[in-house]
Amino acid sequence: MRYRKSLEIEQRLAETLRLIETGDYSTPLLAAALGVSIPTVSRYVTALRERGHDIRAERHPEGWRYSIP
């Protein structure tokens, strides 16, 4: 059971990173796409940053979006 939970978390982080790489997602859009809450997206982004991913929030005409330079 513990392994399955870890695997699920890793899969969610990988999916979050994949979506961020498109440059089209804000926190609310990521939450909707992943089926999680906004605070959960913030935790995912923090975890990915702690793993060394250079995730930035950039202002676009339609609002803030995450991006990876």
RAVENKA-V877632 format. One record per residue. N is the residue number from 1. RES is the residue in three letters. PHI is phi as a letter, one per 40 degrees, with the letter a starting at -180 (999 if undefined). PSI is psi in whole degrees, -180 to 180 (999 if undefined). BURIAL is b if it has 9 or more other C-alpha atoms within 8 Angstrom, else e. Layout:
BEGIN
[[N	RES	PHI	PSI	BURIAL] [N	RES	PHI	PSI	BURIAL]]
END
This chain:
BEGIN
[[1	MET	999	-42	e] [2	ARG	c	-41	e] [3	TYR	c	-42	e] [4	ARG	c	-42	e] [5	LYS	c	-43	e] [6	SER	c	-41	e] [7	LEU	c	-41	e] [8	GLU	c	-42	e] [9	ILE	c	-45	e] [10	GLU	c	-40	e] [11	GLN	c	-40	e] [12	ARG	c	-41	b] [13	LEU	c	-40	b] [14	ALA	c	-41	e] [15	GLU	c	-40	b] [16	THR	d	-47	b] [17	LEU	c	-42	b] [18	ARG	c	-44	e] [19	LEU	c	-41	b] [20	ILE	c	-37	b] [21	GLU	c	-22	e] [22	THR	c	-24	e] [23	GLY	g	11	b] [24	ASP	b	10	e] [25	TYR	b	133	b] [26	SER	c	177	b] [27	THR	d	-49	b] [28	PRO	c	-37	e] [29	LEU	c	-39	e] [30	LEU	c	-43	b] [31	ALA	d	-44	b] [32	ALA	c	-44	b] [33	ALA	c	-35	e] [34	LEU	c	-13	b] [35	GLY	g	36	e] [36	VAL	b	176	e] [37	SER	c	165	e] [38	ILE	c	-44	b] [39	PRO	c	-33	e] [40	THR	c	-41	b] [41	VAL	c	-42	b] [42	SER	c	-39	b] [43	ARG	c	-40	e] [44	TYR	c	-46	b] [45	VAL	c	-42	b] [46	THR	c	-45	e] [47	ALA	c	-41	e] [48	LEU	c	-39	b] [49	ARG	c	-41	b] [50	GLU	c	-24	e] [51	ARG	c	2	e] [52	GLY	h	4	e] [53	HIS	c	130	e] [54	ASP	c	81	e] [55	ILE	c	126	b] [56	ARG	b	153	e] [57	ALA	b	125	e] [58	GLU	b	143	e] [59	ARG	c	130	e] [60	HIS	b	166	e] [61	PRO	d	-32	e] [62	GLU	c	4	e] [63	GLY	h	-170	e] [64	TRP	c	144	b] [65	ARG	b	148	b] [66	TYR	c	149	b] [67	SER	a	160	b] [68	ILE	b	114	b] [69	PRO	c	999	e]]
END
